[in-house]
Amino acid sequence: GTSNKRMRSRTIATAVTTVLCLWPVAAASAFATRSAPMTKPSAISSSPMRRSDVSIGRRTESGLVGSDAISRSSGSPSSTSLSLSIPRGGAAAVSELMTTPNGAFNAALAVLAASTAALKLGNRSDGDGGSDTQAKDPKVKSLQIKFLSVFWLLRMADWLQGPYFYQVYASKSFNTAAGSAMTWVSRLFLTGFASTAVFGPLVGRLCDTYGRKAGTLAFSLLYSLGAMSTRSNLLGVLLLGRVLGGIGTSLLFSAPEAWLVGEAGREGVESSLGETFGLAYAGDSIVAILAGQIAGLAAAQRGPSGPFEVSVGFLVLGGLLASLLWRENVASGVSETSSDGDEDSSEDEKSAPTILDAIKVVRADPKIMLVGSMQSLFEAAMYIFVLNWPPAVSGVVSSYFAKFASDSSAAIGTPYGTVFSCFMACCLLGSTVFGQLTSSSRVDKDGNSKAVSTESFALGMLVLAAAAMGTAAMTIGTVPSALASLPVIGKLAGLVSSPGAVLSTLMLALFAFEACVGMYFPTIGTLRSKYFPDSHRGVVMNLFGIPLNAMVVTVFLSIERLGARGALGVSTAALSLAALCGLKLKTLVNKSEEDS
């Protein structure tokens, strides 16, 4: 019967979850205690370690970034031969998992995928055969189909451009002195951030005034032009392309979301926004993984500009669907006026949102300021992390796996593509957790809601993110002597002093942070839909992009002095401040509920 099926599903989910909880501990123990490869002259197999041919990073202001740090840390192009003791049977696979970077991260990817499957299975076992899906409001289902089909196509185009961002510009000849190509690549990178910061508020105002659908179509056009500019070798064209890409980024991260919130308000289904954001960003993680594979195929056929060319097709398709499926909506103050006649036109002009008005709105409501600050601080920490995880991971991977190499002078390659896939799997896991814990369908036997409030979820997520980033920052490099002298920190530093323990601790911390990234996007989308006024939604969202981009650019320009550890320390501080903002927001919300 149904109860037996639910019991079996729950048992399977519990068993899988138990294994997943024990696996990191066992892996850390194995990494920390294993000291040298077992070698026998009669049982030595020399096999090349596969290196990732693609330097993959994470998100730029618009998607992924292939940073110079990745290229420098990838080692020489020659493969590394490993002298391994390869037993017969299944033990060979275990040995491969423990002695090669690619095998270890593939195992981690499998565990993360199983974790998500276990959560999904456990969530379904708590339901009653899918009645929630059958009972879903047709208006909600229709809105989700319209939004998600366009959103995922546009995100696919965005993700496609990331893996080869560095390579496509590094391959250009700028007619400058030898050795200055990286300088121009850095300037092009910063041009995109500066463009987003400078034009973001204006772009948001235009979207609120003339329509969020129009803003989404403008994104498709501008991003397509920016992508096609990578075919040129002219520096001016490339700079113009980055400016257009920066403006497009402002549109991507404001126009579609503002359209969704406005349309949900028009249909009277605002309560479904949390579920919709959860679906959007869970699917976005899968889209990102697929984009990495498609980008590799496109680059193999067309060179580093190939993924940019392919992204144009997705942009055109996304824009076409938006034009066919979406109704236009504008800021609430504008939509309530008429443009018929001179007097009405004057009234419409008065009601159009302005940047100054948006600033006044932010200052008048502390909840808007707190949510916006959480957005700026978390995303700044995330982008700083993007620039620094490749060298951090490469260093500990080389340190641990070097002992399995027969040639100690050979470079150990880091499988960045597989690591990136692990990060995306963590994001999917995080967005799944958000959907499960905040779902309105979570009720007890008496019909009372068991759903976690978005404010409470945000606070827990931010605290976890700060702890994970702080752990990562403390793991790489040497603990300062002043801190090492403290009893607790000194003992912790001793526990993670071996290369295996350092690798395990760092990757678990980074995986935890990426899971928080997966939780963050549906969380912040829900909070913005709740607290940002529709009359100034686009402007307010882009206003908080100014301090975000300022922080990222400042750290990027100071990276030589900060190093990876210092940069991750800045991210930790930003996340800690975001957690304090989350705590203050929850306090205000609780006070408001008590007063009411």
VEXDREN-2710 file (C-alpha; in Angstrom, 1 decimal):
% VEXDREN-2710
k/r/px/py/pz
1/GLY/0.0/0.0/0.0
2/THR/0.9/3.7/0.0
3/SER/2.2/3.5/3.6
4/ASN/4.6/0.6/2.7
5/LYS/5.9/2.5/-0.3
6/ARG/6.5/5.6/1.8
7/MET/8.2/3.4/4.5
8/ARG/10.5/1.8/1.9
9/SER/11.4/5.2/0.4
10/ARG/12.1/6.6/3.8
11/THR/14.3/3.7/4.6
12/ILE/16.3/4.0/1.4
13/ALA/16.7/7.8/1.9
14/THR/17.9/7.2/5.5
15/ALA/20.4/4.6/4.4
16/VAL/21.8/6.8/1.6
17/THR/22.0/9.8/3.9
18/THR/23.9/7.8/6.5
19/VAL/26.5/6.7/3.9
20/LEU/26.8/10.3/2.7
21/CYS/27.4/11.6/6.2
22/LEU/30.1/9.0/6.9
23/TRP/31.8/9.3/3.5
24/PRO/33.5/12.7/4.1
25/VAL/34.8/11.5/7.5
26/ALA/36.2/8.3/6.0
27/ALA/37.7/10.3/3.1
28/ALA/39.3/12.8/5.4
29/SER/40.8/10.0/7.5
30/ALA/42.1/8.3/4.4
31/PHE/43.6/11.4/3.0
32/ALA/45.2/12.3/6.4
33/THR/46.7/9.0/7.2
34/ARG/47.8/7.7/3.8
35/SER/51.5/8.5/3.5
36/ALA/53.0/6.8/0.5
37/PRO/52.0/4.6/-2.4
38/MET/52.4/0.9/-2.1
39/THR/54.7/-0.2/-4.9
40/LYS/55.8/-3.6/-6.0
41/PRO/58.0/-4.0/-9.0
42/SER/55.8/-6.8/-10.4
43/ALA/52.6/-4.8/-9.9
44/ILE/53.4/-1.3/-11.2
45/SER/51.3/0.3/-13.8
46/SER/52.3/3.5/-15.4
47/SER/49.4/5.5/-16.7
48/PRO/49.0/9.1/-17.7
49/MET/46.9/11.4/-15.5
50/ARG/44.2/13.1/-17.6
51/ARG/44.4/16.9/-17.3
52/SER/41.5/19.2/-18.0
53/ASP/42.0/20.8/-21.3
54/VAL/39.6/23.6/-20.3
55/SER/40.4/26.1/-17.6
56/ILE/37.1/26.5/-16.0
57/GLY/36.3/28.9/-13.2
58/ARG/33.0/29.9/-11.8
59/ARG/30.9/33.1/-12.3
60/THR/32.1/36.4/-13.6
61/GLU/29.7/39.3/-13.4
62/SER/27.8/37.5/-16.1
63/GLY/28.7/33.8/-15.7
64/LEU/31.8/31.7/-15.5
65/VAL/35.4/33.0/-15.6
66/GLY/38.5/31.3/-16.9
67/SER/41.1/33.1/-14.9
68/ASP/44.7/33.6/-15.5
69/ALA/45.4/31.9/-12.2
70/ILE/43.9/28.7/-13.6
71/SER/46.1/28.8/-16.7
72/ARG/49.2/29.4/-14.6
73/SER/48.3/26.7/-12.1
74/SER/47.4/24.0/-14.6
75/GLY/51.0/23.0/-15.0
76/SER/52.8/21.9/-18.1
77/PRO/51.0/20.4/-21.0
78/SER/52.7/17.1/-20.6
79/SER/50.9/14.4/-18.8
80/THR/52.0/13.1/-15.5
81/SER/52.9/9.5/-15.1
82/LEU/51.9/7.8/-11.9
83/SER/53.5/4.7/-10.4
84/LEU/50.6/3.0/-8.6
85/SER/50.1/-0.3/-7.0
86/ILE/47.0/-1.6/-8.9
87/PRO/45.5/-4.6/-7.3
88/ARG/43.1/-6.9/-9.2
89/GLY/39.4/-6.5/-9.2
90/GLY/37.4/-3.7/-7.6
91/ALA/40.3/-2.6/-5.5
92/ALA/41.8/-1.1/-8.6
93/ALA/38.9/1.3/-8.9
94/VAL/39.3/2.3/-5.2
95/SER/43.0/2.9/-5.7
96/GLU/42.2/5.1/-8.7
97/LEU/39.8/7.2/-6.7
98/MET/42.4/7.7/-3.9
99/THR/45.5/8.3/-6.0
100/THR/44.4/10.6/-8.9
101/PRO/42.8/14.0/-8.8
102/ASN/40.3/13.2/-11.5
103/GLY/39.2/10.0/-9.8
104/ALA/38.8/11.7/-6.4
105/PHE/36.7/14.5/-7.7
106/ASN/34.6/12.2/-9.9
107/ALA/33.9/10.2/-6.7
108/ALA/32.9/13.5/-4.9
109/LEU/30.6/14.3/-7.8
110/ALA/28.9/11.0/-7.5
111/VAL/28.4/11.5/-3.8
112/LEU/27.0/14.9/-4.3
113/ALA/24.6/13.7/-7.0
114/ALA/23.5/10.9/-4.7
115/SER/23.0/13.4/-1.9
116/THR/20.6/15.4/-4.0
117/ALA/18.8/12.2/-5.1
118/ALA/18.4/11.2/-1.5
119/LEU/16.9/14.5/-0.6
120/LYS/14.5/14.4/-3.5
121/LEU/13.5/10.9/-2.6
122/GLY/13.0/11.8/1.1
123/ASN/10.9/14.8/0.0
124/ARG/8.6/12.7/-2.2
125/SER/8.2/10.0/0.5
126/ASP/6.8/12.7/2.8
127/GLY/4.2/13.5/0.2
128/ASP/1.2/11.5/-0.9
129/GLY/1.8/10.3/-4.3
130/GLY/2.2/13.6/-6.1
131/SER/-1.1/15.2/-5.1
132/ASP/0.7/18.5/-4.7
133/THR/1.5/18.6/-8.4
134/GLN/-2.0/17.7/-9.3
135/ALA/-3.4/20.4/-7.0
136/LYS/-1.1/23.1/-8.3
137/ASP/-3.0/26.3/-9.4
138/PRO/-3.1/26.4/-13.2
139/LYS/-2.1/30.0/-13.0
140/VAL/1.0/29.1/-11.1
141/LYS/1.9/26.3/-13.5
142/SER/1.4/28.5/-16.6
143/LEU/3.5/31.3/-15.1
144/GLN/6.3/28.9/-14.2
145/ILE/6.3/27.4/-17.7
146/LYS/6.5/30.9/-19.3
147/PHE/9.2/32.2/-17.0
148/LEU/11.4/29.1/-16.7
149/SER/11.6/28.3/-20.4
150/VAL/12.9/31.8/-21.1
151/PHE/15.1/32.0/-17.9
152/TRP/17.0/28.8/-18.5
153/LEU/17.7/29.6/-22.2
154/LEU/19.1/33.0/-21.2
155/ARG/21.1/31.4/-18.4
156/MET/22.5/28.8/-20.8
157/ALA/23.8/31.6/-23.0
158/ASP/25.3/33.3/-20.0
159/TRP/27.0/30.1/-18.7
160/LEU/28.4/29.2/-22.2
161/GLN/30.5/32.3/-22.3
162/GLY/32.3/31.7/-19.0
163/PRO/34.7/28.8/-19.5
164/TYR/36.6/30.5/-22.3
165/PHE/36.4/34.1/-21.0
166/TYR/40.2/34.3/-20.4
167/GLN/41.2/32.3/-23.4
168/VAL/39.2/34.2/-26.0
169/TYR/40.7/37.6/-25.0
170/ALA/44.2/36.2/-24.3
171/SER/44.3/34.9/-27.9
172/LYS/44.0/38.4/-29.3
173/SER/46.8/40.5/-30.6
174/PHE/46.5/44.0/-29.1
175/ASN/49.6/45.4/-31.0
176/THR/51.2/46.2/-27.7
177/ALA/54.5/45.3/-26.1
178/ALA/55.3/41.7/-25.5
179/GLY/54.0/40.3/-22.3
180/SER/51.2/42.9/-21.9
181/ALA/48.3/40.7/-23.1
182/MET/47.3/39.8/-19.5
183/THR/47.2/43.5/-18.7
184/TRP/44.6/44.0/-21.4
185/VAL/42.7/40.9/-20.4
186/SER/42.4/42.3/-16.9
187/ARG/41.3/45.6/-18.2
188/LEU/38.6/44.0/-20.3
189/PHE/37.5/42.0/-17.3
190/LEU/37.2/45.1/-15.2
191/THR/35.5/47.0/-18.0
192/GLY/32.5/44.6/-17.6
193/PHE/32.3/45.2/-13.9
194/ALA/32.6/48.9/-14.3
195/SER/29.9/49.0/-17.0
196/THR/27.5/47.0/-14.7
197/ALA/28.1/49.4/-11.8
198/VAL/27.8/52.6/-13.9
199/PHE/24.9/51.8/-16.1
200/GLY/23.0/49.4/-13.7
201/PRO/20.8/52.0/-11.9
202/LEU/19.9/53.7/-15.2
203/VAL/19.1/50.3/-16.8
204/GLY/16.9/49.4/-13.9
205/ARG/15.0/52.7/-14.2
206/LEU/14.4/52.1/-17.9
207/CYS/13.1/48.6/-17.3
208/ASP/10.7/49.8/-14.6
209/THR/9.5/52.6/-16.9
210/TYR/9.3/51.0/-20.3
211/GLY/8.8/47.3/-19.4
212/ARG/10.6/44.3/-18.0
213/LYS/9.8/42.2/-21.1
214/ALA/11.5/45.0/-23.2
215/GLY/14.5/44.8/-20.8
216/THR/14.8/41.1/-21.3
217/LEU/14.7/41.5/-25.1
218/ALA/17.3/44.2/-24.8
219/PHE/19.5/41.8/-22.8
220/SER/19.3/39.3/-25.6
221/LEU/20.3/41.9/-28.2
222/LEU/23.1/43.5/-26.2
223/TYR/24.6/40.2/-25.0
224/SER/24.5/38.9/-28.6
225/LEU/26.5/41.9/-29.8
226/GLY/28.9/41.5/-26.9
227/ALA/29.4/37.8/-27.8
228/MET/29.9/38.5/-31.5
229/SER/32.5/41.2/-30.6
230/THR/34.9/38.4/-29.6
231/ARG/35.4/37.5/-33.3
232/SER/37.2/40.9/-33.7
233/ASN/40.9/41.5/-33.1
234/LEU/40.3/45.3/-32.6
235/LEU/40.8/46.5/-29.1
236/GLY/38.1/49.1/-29.4
237/VAL/35.5/46.6/-30.6
238/LEU/36.4/44.2/-27.7
239/LEU/36.1/47.1/-25.2
240/LEU/32.7/48.0/-26.6
241/GLY/31.7/44.4/-26.4
242/ARG/32.5/44.3/-22.7
243/VAL/30.6/47.5/-22.1
244/LEU/27.6/46.0/-23.8
245/GLY/28.1/42.8/-21.8
246/GLY/28.1/44.7/-18.5
247/ILE/24.9/46.5/-19.4
248/GLY/23.4/43.1/-20.4
249/THR/24.4/41.7/-17.1
250/SER/22.4/44.4/-15.3
251/LEU/19.4/43.5/-17.4
252/LEU/19.8/39.7/-16.9
253/PHE/19.8/40.0/-13.1
254/SER/16.9/42.4/-12.8
255/ALA/14.5/42.4/-15.8
256/PRO/13.4/38.7/-15.8
257/GLU/13.0/38.6/-12.0
258/ALA/11.1/41.9/-12.0
259/TRP/8.8/40.6/-14.8
260/LEU/8.1/37.4/-12.8
261/VAL/7.3/39.3/-9.6
262/GLY/5.1/41.8/-11.5
263/GLU/3.3/39.0/-13.3
264/ALA/2.8/37.0/-10.2
265/GLY/1.2/40.1/-8.6
266/ARG/-1.0/40.6/-11.6
267/GLU/-2.2/37.0/-11.4
268/GLY/-2.5/37.0/-7.6
269/VAL/-0.1/34.1/-7.1
270/GLU/2.7/35.9/-5.1
271/SER/2.8/33.0/-2.6
272/SER/4.3/30.8/-5.3
273/LEU/7.4/32.9/-5.9
274/GLY/9.5/31.0/-3.4
275/GLU/8.7/27.7/-5.2
276/THR/9.4/29.3/-8.6
277/PHE/12.7/30.7/-7.6
278/GLY/13.7/27.3/-6.1
279/LEU/12.9/25.6/-9.4
280/ALA/14.7/28.3/-11.4
281/TYR/18.0/28.0/-9.6
282/ALA/17.9/24.2/-9.2
283/GLY/17.5/24.0/-13.0
284/ASP/20.2/26.7/-13.4
285/SER/22.7/24.4/-11.8
286/ILE/21.9/21.6/-14.3
287/VAL/22.0/24.1/-17.2
288/ALA/25.5/25.2/-16.0
289/ILE/26.8/21.7/-16.1
290/LEU/25.4/21.2/-19.6
291/ALA/26.8/24.5/-20.7
292/GLY/30.3/23.5/-19.7
293/GLN/30.1/20.4/-21.9
294/ILE/28.6/22.3/-24.8
295/ALA/31.3/25.0/-24.5
296/GLY/34.0/22.4/-24.7
297/LEU/32.6/21.0/-27.9
298/ALA/32.1/24.4/-29.4
299/ALA/35.7/25.4/-28.6
300/ALA/37.1/22.3/-30.1
301/GLN/35.3/23.1/-33.4
302/ARG/35.6/26.9/-33.5
303/GLY/38.3/27.9/-31.1
304/PRO/37.8/29.9/-27.9
305/SER/35.2/32.2/-29.5
306/GLY/33.0/29.1/-30.4
307/PRO/31.1/29.1/-27.1
308/PHE/30.3/32.8/-27.6
309/GLU/28.9/32.1/-31.0
310/VAL/26.8/29.2/-29.8
311/SER/25.4/31.4/-27.0
312/VAL/24.0/33.8/-29.6
313/GLY/21.6/31.0/-30.7
314/PHE/20.3/30.6/-27.1
315/LEU/19.9/34.3/-26.7
316/VAL/17.9/34.6/-29.9
317/LEU/15.7/31.6/-28.9
318/GLY/15.2/33.0/-25.4
319/GLY/14.3/36.4/-26.8
320/LEU/11.9/34.9/-29.2
321/LEU/10.1/32.9/-26.5
322/ALA/9.9/36.0/-24.3
323/SER/8.4/38.0/-27.1
324/LEU/5.7/35.3/-27.7
325/LEU/4.9/34.1/-24.2
326/TRP/5.4/37.1/-22.0
327/ARG/3.0/40.0/-21.5
328/GLU/4.6/43.4/-20.8
329/ASN/4.5/44.7/-17.3
330/VAL/6.1/47.9/-15.9
331/ALA/6.5/49.4/-12.4
332/SER/3.2/49.6/-10.5
333/GLY/3.2/53.4/-10.5
334/VAL/3.7/53.7/-14.2
335/SER/1.1/50.9/-15.1
336/GLU/-1.6/52.7/-13.2
337/THR/-1.4/55.9/-15.4
338/SER/-2.5/56.5/-18.9
339/SER/-0.6/58.1/-21.8
340/ASP/-3.7/59.4/-23.5
341/GLY/-3.7/63.2/-23.9
342/ASP/-1.2/65.8/-22.7
343/GLU/-2.4/66.0/-19.2
344/ASP/-2.2/62.2/-18.7
345/SER/1.2/62.1/-20.3
346/SER/2.4/64.7/-17.8
347/GLU/1.1/62.6/-15.0
348/ASP/2.8/59.5/-16.5
349/GLU/6.1/61.4/-16.6
350/LYS/5.7/62.3/-12.9
351/SER/5.0/58.7/-12.0
352/ALA/8.0/57.3/-13.8
353/PRO/10.5/55.9/-11.3
354/THR/13.7/57.9/-10.8
355/ILE/17.0/56.9/-9.3
356/LEU/16.7/59.6/-6.7
357/ASP/13.2/58.3/-5.7
358/ALA/14.6/54.8/-5.4
359/ILE/17.4/56.0/-3.1
360/LYS/14.7/57.7/-0.9
361/VAL/12.7/54.5/-0.8
362/VAL/15.8/52.5/0.3
363/ARG/16.6/55.0/3.0
364/ALA/13.0/55.0/4.3
365/ASP/12.7/51.3/4.8
366/PRO/15.5/49.5/6.8
367/LYS/14.3/46.1/5.6
368/ILE/15.1/47.1/2.0
369/MET/18.5/48.3/3.1
370/LEU/19.2/45.1/4.9
371/VAL/18.1/42.8/2.1
372/GLY/20.1/44.9/-0.4
373/SER/23.1/44.8/1.8
374/MET/22.9/41.0/2.1
375/GLN/22.7/40.9/-1.7
376/SER/25.8/43.1/-2.2
377/LEU/27.9/41.4/0.5
378/PHE/27.1/37.8/-0.4
379/GLU/27.6/38.3/-4.2
380/ALA/30.8/40.3/-3.7
381/ALA/32.1/37.4/-1.6
382/MET/31.0/35.0/-4.2
383/TYR/32.8/36.8/-7.1
384/ILE/36.0/37.2/-5.0
385/PHE/35.8/33.4/-4.4
386/VAL/35.5/32.9/-8.2
387/LEU/38.9/34.6/-8.7
388/ASN/40.7/32.7/-6.0
389/TRP/39.5/29.1/-5.8
390/PRO/41.6/27.8/-8.8
391/PRO/45.0/28.6/-7.3
392/ALA/43.9/27.5/-3.8
393/VAL/42.6/24.2/-5.0
394/SER/45.5/23.6/-7.4
395/GLY/48.0/24.1/-4.6
396/VAL/46.5/21.6/-2.2
397/VAL/45.8/19.1/-5.0
398/SER/49.5/19.2/-6.1
399/SER/50.7/18.9/-2.5
400/TYR/48.6/15.8/-1.8
401/PHE/48.8/13.9/-5.1
402/ALA/52.4/14.5/-5.7
403/LYS/53.4/11.6/-3.4
404/PHE/51.7/9.2/-5.9
405/ALA/53.7/10.5/-8.8
406/SER/56.8/8.6/-9.9
407/ASP/58.4/11.8/-11.2
408/SER/58.4/14.3/-8.4
409/SER/59.3/17.2/-10.8
410/ALA/56.2/16.6/-12.9
411/ALA/53.3/19.0/-12.5
412/ILE/50.1/17.6/-11.1
413/GLY/47.1/18.7/-13.1
414/THR/43.9/19.8/-11.4
415/PRO/40.7/18.7/-13.2
416/TYR/39.0/22.1/-13.1
417/GLY/36.1/20.9/-15.2
418/THR/35.2/18.1/-12.7
419/VAL/35.7/20.5/-9.8
420/PHE/33.3/22.9/-11.5
421/SER/30.8/20.2/-11.9
422/CYS/31.1/19.3/-8.2
423/PHE/30.4/23.0/-7.4
424/MET/27.3/23.0/-9.6
425/ALA/26.1/19.8/-8.0
426/CYS/26.5/21.5/-4.6
427/CYS/24.4/24.4/-5.9
428/LEU/21.7/22.0/-7.0
429/LEU/21.9/20.4/-3.6
430/GLY/21.5/23.8/-1.9
431/SER/18.6/24.9/-4.0
432/THR/16.9/21.5/-3.3
433/VAL/17.3/22.1/0.4
434/PHE/15.8/25.5/0.1
435/GLY/12.8/24.1/-1.8
436/GLN/12.3/21.3/0.7
437/LEU/12.5/23.4/3.9
438/THR/10.6/26.5/2.8
439/SER/7.8/24.7/0.9
440/SER/4.3/25.7/1.9
441/SER/3.3/22.1/1.5
442/ARG/5.2/21.2/4.7
443/VAL/2.4/20.8/7.3
444/ASP/2.0/18.7/10.4
445/LYS/-0.9/16.4/11.2
446/ASP/-3.0/19.3/12.4
447/GLY/-2.5/21.2/9.1
448/ASN/-0.1/23.7/10.7
449/SER/2.8/24.9/8.5
450/LYS/6.2/23.5/9.2
451/ALA/7.9/25.6/6.6
452/VAL/11.0/27.6/7.6
453/SER/10.5/31.3/7.1
454/THR/12.7/32.8/4.3
455/GLU/14.2/35.2/6.8
456/SER/15.2/32.4/9.2
457/PHE/16.5/30.3/6.3
458/ALA/18.6/33.2/5.0
459/LEU/20.2/33.8/8.4
460/GLY/21.2/30.1/8.8
461/MET/22.5/30.0/5.2
462/LEU/24.7/33.1/5.7
463/VAL/26.1/31.8/9.0
464/LEU/27.0/28.5/7.3
465/ALA/28.5/30.4/4.3
466/ALA/30.7/32.6/6.6
467/ALA/31.9/29.5/8.6
468/ALA/32.7/27.6/5.4
469/MET/34.6/30.5/3.8
470/GLY/36.5/31.2/7.0
471/THR/37.5/27.5/7.2
472/ALA/38.7/27.6/3.6
473/ALA/40.7/30.8/4.3
474/MET/42.3/29.3/7.4
475/THR/43.1/26.0/5.6
476/ILE/45.3/27.4/2.9
477/GLY/48.7/28.8/3.7
478/THR/50.2/29.0/7.2
479/VAL/48.3/29.9/10.3
480/PRO/49.8/33.1/11.8
481/SER/51.8/32.5/14.9
482/ALA/49.6/34.7/17.0
483/LEU/46.6/32.6/16.2
484/ALA/48.5/29.3/16.3
485/SER/49.5/30.1/19.9
486/LEU/45.8/30.0/21.0
487/PRO/44.9/26.5/22.4
488/VAL/41.9/25.7/20.2
489/ILE/43.2/27.1/17.0
490/GLY/46.6/25.6/17.6
491/LYS/45.0/22.1/18.0
492/LEU/42.8/22.6/14.9
493/ALA/45.9/23.7/12.9
494/GLY/47.7/20.5/14.0
495/LEU/44.8/18.3/12.9
496/VAL/44.8/19.7/9.4
497/SER/48.5/20.0/8.9
498/SER/48.9/16.9/6.7
499/PRO/48.3/17.4/2.9
500/GLY/45.4/14.9/2.9
501/ALA/43.7/16.6/5.8
502/VAL/44.2/20.0/4.2
503/LEU/42.7/18.8/0.9
504/SER/39.7/17.2/2.6
505/THR/39.0/20.2/4.8
506/LEU/39.4/22.7/2.0
507/MET/37.1/20.9/-0.4
508/LEU/34.5/20.2/2.2
509/ALA/34.5/23.9/3.1
510/LEU/34.2/24.9/-0.6
511/PHE/31.5/22.4/-1.2
512/ALA/29.6/23.8/1.7
513/PHE/29.9/27.3/0.4
514/GLU/28.7/26.3/-3.0
515/ALA/25.7/24.6/-1.4
516/CYS/25.1/28.0/0.3
517/VAL/25.3/29.6/-3.2
518/GLY/22.6/27.3/-4.4
519/MET/20.5/28.3/-1.4
520/TYR/21.2/32.0/-1.8
521/PHE/19.7/32.7/-5.2
522/PRO/16.2/31.5/-4.5
523/THR/16.4/33.0/-1.0
524/ILE/17.4/36.4/-2.1
525/GLY/14.9/36.3/-5.0
526/THR/12.1/35.6/-2.5
527/LEU/13.2/38.3/-0.1
528/ARG/13.4/40.9/-2.9
529/SER/10.0/40.0/-4.1
530/LYS/8.7/40.5/-0.6
531/TYR/10.5/43.7/0.4
532/PHE/11.5/45.6/-2.7
533/PRO/8.6/47.8/-4.0
534/ASP/7.4/47.0/-7.5
535/SER/7.4/50.7/-8.3
536/HIS/11.2/50.9/-8.1
537/ARG/12.2/47.2/-8.2
538/GLY/14.6/47.4/-11.1
539/VAL/16.4/50.5/-9.9
540/VAL/16.8/49.3/-6.4
541/MET/18.2/45.9/-7.5
542/ASN/20.8/47.7/-9.6
543/LEU/21.6/50.3/-7.0
544/PHE/23.0/47.6/-4.7
545/GLY/25.2/46.4/-7.6
546/ILE/27.3/49.5/-7.2
547/PRO/29.0/48.6/-3.9
548/LEU/29.1/44.9/-5.0
549/ASN/31.2/45.7/-8.1
550/ALA/33.3/48.3/-6.2
551/MET/34.3/45.6/-3.7
552/VAL/35.1/43.0/-6.4
553/VAL/37.2/45.5/-8.4
554/THR/39.1/46.7/-5.3
555/VAL/40.0/43.1/-4.3
556/PHE/40.9/42.3/-7.9
557/LEU/43.3/45.2/-8.1
558/SER/44.9/44.3/-4.8
559/ILE/45.1/40.5/-5.4
560/GLU/48.9/40.5/-5.6
561/ARG/49.1/41.9/-2.1
562/LEU/46.3/40.0/-0.6
563/GLY/47.0/36.6/-2.1
564/ALA/44.3/33.8/-2.2
565/ARG/44.2/33.6/1.5
566/GLY/43.7/37.3/2.1
567/ALA/41.1/37.5/-0.6
568/LEU/39.1/34.6/1.0
569/GLY/39.5/36.4/4.3
570/VAL/37.8/39.5/2.7
571/SER/35.0/37.2/1.5
572/THR/34.7/35.8/5.0
573/ALA/34.3/39.3/6.5
574/ALA/31.7/40.2/3.8
575/LEU/29.7/37.1/4.6
576/SER/29.9/37.7/8.3
577/LEU/28.5/41.2/7.8
578/ALA/25.8/39.8/5.6
579/ALA/24.9/37.4/8.4
580/LEU/24.6/40.3/10.8
581/CYS/22.2/42.0/8.3
582/GLY/20.2/38.8/8.2
583/LEU/20.0/38.7/12.0
584/LYS/18.8/42.3/12.1
585/LEU/16.2/41.6/9.4
586/LYS/14.9/38.6/11.3
587/THR/14.7/40.7/14.5
588/LEU/12.7/43.4/12.7
589/VAL/10.4/40.9/11.2
590/ASN/9.8/39.2/14.6
591/LYS/9.1/42.6/16.2
592/SER/6.6/43.5/13.4
593/GLU/4.8/40.2/13.9
594/GLU/4.6/40.7/17.7
595/ASP/3.3/44.2/17.3
596/SER/0.6/43.0/14.9
END
